[in-house]
């Protein structure tokens, strides 16, 4: 069974990896960098930009147009509003690593 990694688990793991090269780094420093990274990605996506991370994958904005749907209980037609979401595509090396 897979383990669910919390934000604090991730920060601890990053701190442990970085501590070998930078023993003076604190969990607060790692958390600040982490927050800045995710905020930057959010801001770029909000502006409609694609965010590629080499060797990891690509975050991109996906826009769905307004469309007609059906209420599953009554079968009546309804309008589904346009929406935006984020799509993530794995980089080929990462996908290859996951698949053996």
N, C-alpha and C positions, 0 to 999 in steps of 0.2 A: 504494500500500500504506500502511496506517495505521501510525503510530508508537506504540510502547508507552511510556507515560509512567510513569517510576518515581516513587517517593515523593520522592526528592531532586530530580528534575526539577520536580515539582509545587511543592516548597518554594522552589526557585530562581525559578520563574515567579511565585509569589505575592509573594516578596520584591521582585522587580523591579517588579511593579505597585504595591506599597505604598511602595517607596522614593521615588517621586515626591512623595508627601505626607509621608512620615516617613523622611527620609534616615538617621536614627539607628538604624533597626530592623536587627536582625541575623538571620542565618539561624537561629540558636539560638532567637530570639524567635518567629519564624514556625513553627519546628518544634514549640515548646512549645504554641503556640495550636492548631496542627493536631492534636497528640496529645490536647489537652483537648477539642477538638471531637468527634473520633471516639470518645473514651472516654465523653463525655456521651451521644452517640447510642447507643452500645452499652448503657450503663446504662439509658437510657430504654426501649429495646427489651426488655431483660431483665426490666423491670418490667411489660411488656405494653403500654406506651404507644406511640402513633403519633407519628412525628417528621416534621411537614411543614416543608419549606423552600421558602418562597414563590419562585416563578419557576423552581424546580429540580425538585422532586418530593416524594414522600412515601415514607418508610421505614415499613413496618408489619410486625408479627409475623404469621406465618402458621403455624397449628397444623394438623398432619395427624393424624387419628385412626388408631388401630391398625386394620389391615385385612388381609384375606387376599390372598395372592399365589400365584404358582407359580414353582417353581425352573425356570428355562428349560432346563436340561440334562436333568433327570429328569421334569419335569412334576408333581412332588409339590407338594401345597399347603403353603405356609409362612405364618407370621404375620409381617407387617411391622410393626415397633414404631412407636408414635406418635412424632412428631418435631416440632420447631419449626424454622422457617427465616425469613429476612427477605425480604420482597417490596418491590420498589421500583417506584413508578409515576411516570412522567414528568409534570411539570406541562404544561399545554396550551401555554403560550408557548414552552417549551423544545422540546416535540415539534414545534411549528410551525417553529421555527428550524431543527431538524434536517432537516425535510422540505421546506425551500425556502420 
